[in-house]
Amino acid sequence: MAKKLAGEASPDEIRELEALLRLNPDMHYSLEALQDMWKNKSRPEPEQAEEAFNKHMERMSALGIDMGRTDETLNPELIQHPAPPRFIWKKLAFTLTGILLLTLCYYIFNSKKPVEAIQKPVWEVVTHNGTRTNLLLPDGSTVWLNAGSRLSYDSLYGNNLREVTLSGEAYFDVVKNPSKPFIIHTGKINIKVLGTVFNVKSYPEEKTIETSLIRGSIEVTFPSIPTKKIILRPNQKLVIEKSETISAVNTNHTAKAPEPASFISIQHLSRIGSDSAFAETGWMRNRLYFNDMSFHDLLNCMERKYGVSFQLSDASLDTVHFTGSFQNESVTQALEALRLTAEKSTTDFNYTLQGNRVYIFNKSSEEPIIQPK
């Protein structure tokens, strides 16, 4: 860190430091604090530097830290052969770097200020529509992030708890650690685990939140209903309706909590195909499963899978529901399959593509006028 601040770090050393920071997020705060101190530290006059250094040595001595003898008058060689000015400034720069590092370490490890009061850097991973990614958290837990999702955690991750915030969909394989529970915040629910494999789907635009447990056990709690807890077992899925009632409880603590059974259901996971794979985690294999899904909801899923934007020009088109799956089909092939399926129902549609936008309209109505980009 000191070499980086002094501008003496090689490209390889900078890459090594960046790799260490990725593996140890809690080091970011130390680096940021040191950078701030370095930037705000004006170049001292020799007399000021000597006075500051002597005061620092006195403080270190009072703390019981032996820094060694530093009085140059005890070394006759230095008196007879004084160092050139440039060497003195270089030595002073290294000395001040050491002072800053020691002072910072002492402050971090001995300060009585509560850790929660320190501003915590936040790390965030975002996937756009049409993309997916996986990441390794500092404790070794693995997360696969679906398209259109966002996962964030702060620099205190792993100190006492392992907390992340999710918007979208993710598959978690959590390293077991009973002393440090793993907690996921999604806004409507909190999910607490010790070590398990599960999937969470919580897109803001969708009407439900789903938690699917593959292995282990998880505990689901509700910020709006503190007394309510649900324990899921393997092969179970918790589906929660985003009702207006829940929102009202969140904003009005005096309101009476609704009966949870009215918006919560526990279902079994859906096995698909000869390999008995779960439909709920099909997205990890680039497969989109849909069962009796409305046209509007299906287009939302297809937007994330294909990275395109759909515009439904006629609300009556949403009356048709679809069941099936897509994997390697292009967006045009998928739309053709849906169009042929819709022809068998009372609803028929057509579509027009322009760039990454798809306009869908009722076949009986006029084709929409598309403005050029």
PEHULIN-V324123 format. One record per residue. RES is the residue in one small letter. SS is DSSP state (H for helix, E for strand, C for the rest). PSI is psi as a letter, one per 20 degrees, with the letter a starting at -180 (999 if undefined). NEAR is the number of other C-alpha atoms within 8 Angstrom. Layout:
RES;SS;PSI;NEAR  RES;SS;PSI;NEAR
This chain:
m;C;g;6  a;H;h;6  k;H;h;8  k;H;g;9  l;H;h;9  a;C;i;7  g;C;k;6  e;C;j;7  a;C;p;9  s;C;r;6  p;H;h;6  d;H;h;6  e;H;h;8  i;H;g;10  r;H;h;8  e;H;g;8  l;H;g;9  e;H;h;8  a;H;g;8  l;H;h;8  l;H;h;11  r;H;h;7  l;H;h;7  n;C;m;9  p;C;h;9  d;C;i;10  m;H;i;8  h;H;g;11  y;H;g;10  s;H;g;9  l;H;g;9  e;H;g;8  a;H;g;9  l;H;h;11  q;H;g;9  d;H;g;8  m;H;h;9  w;H;g;8  k;H;h;7  n;H;i;6  k;C;o;6  s;C;q;5  r;C;p;4  p;C;q;7  e;C;q;6  p;H;g;6  e;H;g;7  q;H;g;8  a;H;g;10  e;H;g;8  e;H;g;8  a;H;h;8  f;H;g;10  n;H;g;8  k;H;g;8  h;H;g;9  m;H;h;9  e;H;g;8  r;H;g;8  m;H;h;11  s;H;h;10  a;H;h;7  l;C;i;6  g;C;j;6  i;C;o;7  d;C;o;6  m;C;i;7  g;C;r;4  r;C;p;4  t;C;j;4  d;C;o;6  e;H;i;8  t;H;i;7  l;H;i;5  n;C;n;8  p;H;h;8  e;H;h;6  l;H;h;10  i;H;g;9  q;H;h;6  h;C;m;6  p;C;q;6  a;C;q;7  p;C;q;6  p;H;g;6  r;H;g;6  f;H;h;8  i;H;g;9  w;H;h;8  k;H;g;8  k;H;g;8  l;H;h;9  a;H;g;8  f;H;h;8  t;H;g;8  l;H;h;9  t;H;g;9  g;H;g;8  i;H;g;10  l;H;g;10  l;H;g;9  l;H;g;8  t;H;g;8  l;H;g;11  c;H;g;8  y;H;g;9  y;H;g;8  i;H;g;7  f;H;i;6  n;H;i;6  s;C;p;7  k;C;i;4  k;C;p;5  p;C;q;6  v;H;h;5  e;H;h;5  a;H;i;6  i;C;p;6  q;C;p;5  k;C;p;8  p;C;q;8  v;E;p;8  w;E;p;8  e;E;p;8  v;E;p;7  v;E;p;8  t;E;p;13  h;C;r;11  n;C;p;12  g;C;j;12  t;C;q;12  r;C;q;10  t;E;r;8  n;E;q;8  l;E;q;7  l;E;p;8  l;C;r;8  p;C;h;10  d;C;j;6  g;C;i;8  s;C;q;11  t;E;p;11  v;E;p;12  w;E;p;12  l;E;p;14  n;C;r;14  a;C;q;14  g;C;k;12  s;E;r;15  r;E;p;12  l;E;p;12  s;E;q;11  y;E;q;11  d;E;a;10  s;C;i;12  l;C;j;8  y;C;p;12  g;C;i;10  n;C;g;7  n;C;h;8  l;C;r;10  r;E;n;11  e;E;p;11  v;E;q;11  t;E;p;10  l;E;p;14  s;E;o;11  g;E;c;13  e;E;p;14  a;E;q;13  y;E;p;12  f;E;p;12  d;E;n;11  v;C;p;12  v;C;p;10  k;C;p;7  n;C;n;8  p;C;h;7  s;C;i;5  k;C;n;11  p;C;q;11  f;E;p;12  i;E;p;12  i;E;p;11  h;E;p;12  t;C;j;10  g;C;f;5  k;C;h;9  i;C;q;10  n;E;p;13  i;E;p;11  k;E;p;11  v;E;r;11  l;C;g;13  g;C;o;12  t;C;r;15  v;E;p;12  f;E;r;12  n;E;p;14  v;E;p;11  k;E;o;10  s;E;m;13  y;C;p;10  p;C;h;6  e;C;i;4  e;C;q;8  k;C;i;6  t;E;r;9  i;E;p;14  e;E;p;11  t;E;o;11  s;E;p;13  l;E;p;16  i;E;g;11  r;E;q;10  g;C;b;10  s;C;q;11  i;E;q;13  e;E;p;11  v;E;p;12  t;E;r;12  f;E;o;11  p;C;h;9  s;C;i;10  i;E;n;8  p;E;h;8  t;E;i;4  k;E;p;7  k;E;q;9  i;E;p;7  i;E;p;8  l;E;q;12  r;C;r;10  p;C;q;9  n;C;j;10  q;E;q;13  k;E;p;13  l;E;p;13  v;E;p;12  i;E;p;10  e;E;p;9  k;C;m;11  s;C;q;7  e;H;h;6  t;H;g;7  i;H;g;10  s;H;h;9  a;H;h;9  v;H;h;13  n;H;h;9  t;H;i;6  n;C;n;7  h;C;i;7  t;C;i;5  a;C;q;7  k;C;p;5  a;C;p;7  p;C;r;7  e;C;o;5  p;H;h;6  a;H;i;6  s;H;i;6  f;C;j;9  i;E;p;10  s;E;q;8  i;E;p;8  q;E;r;8  h;E;q;7  l;C;q;11  s;C;o;7  r;E;p;8  i;E;p;9  g;C;r;6  s;C;h;5  d;C;j;5  s;C;k;7  a;E;q;10  f;E;p;10  a;H;h;10  e;H;h;10  t;H;j;10  g;H;h;12  w;H;h;9  m;H;h;8  r;H;j;6  n;C;k;9  r;C;p;11  l;E;o;11  y;E;q;11  f;E;p;10  n;E;o;7  d;E;l;7  m;E;p;10  s;E;q;11  f;H;g;12  h;H;g;8  d;H;h;9  l;H;h;11  l;H;h;9  n;H;g;9  c;H;h;9  m;H;h;10  e;H;g;13  r;H;h;14  k;H;g;12  y;H;i;10  g;C;k;12  v;C;r;12  s;E;p;8  f;E;q;11  q;E;o;8  l;E;o;10  s;C;i;9  d;C;o;8  a;H;h;7  s;H;h;5  l;H;h;13  d;H;i;10  t;H;h;9  v;C;p;10  h;E;q;9  f;E;q;12  t;E;p;9  g;E;b;7  s;E;q;8  f;E;q;9  q;C;f;7  n;C;j;6  e;C;q;8  s;C;r;7  v;H;h;7  t;H;g;7  q;H;h;8  a;H;g;10  l;H;h;8  e;H;g;8  a;H;g;8  l;H;h;9  r;H;g;11  l;H;h;8  t;H;g;8  a;H;h;12  e;H;h;10  k;C;i;7  s;C;a;8  t;C;i;6  t;C;p;11  d;C;q;12  f;E;r;13  n;E;r;9  y;E;q;8  t;E;p;7  l;E;p;8  q;E;o;6  g;C;c;5  n;C;j;8  r;E;p;10  v;E;p;13  y;E;p;12  i;E;p;12  f;E;q;14  n;E;p;13  k;C;h;9  s;C;i;6  s;C;r;6  e;C;q;6  e;C;p;6  p;C;q;7  i;C;p;4  i;C;p;4  q;C;p;4  p;C;q;3  k;C;999;2
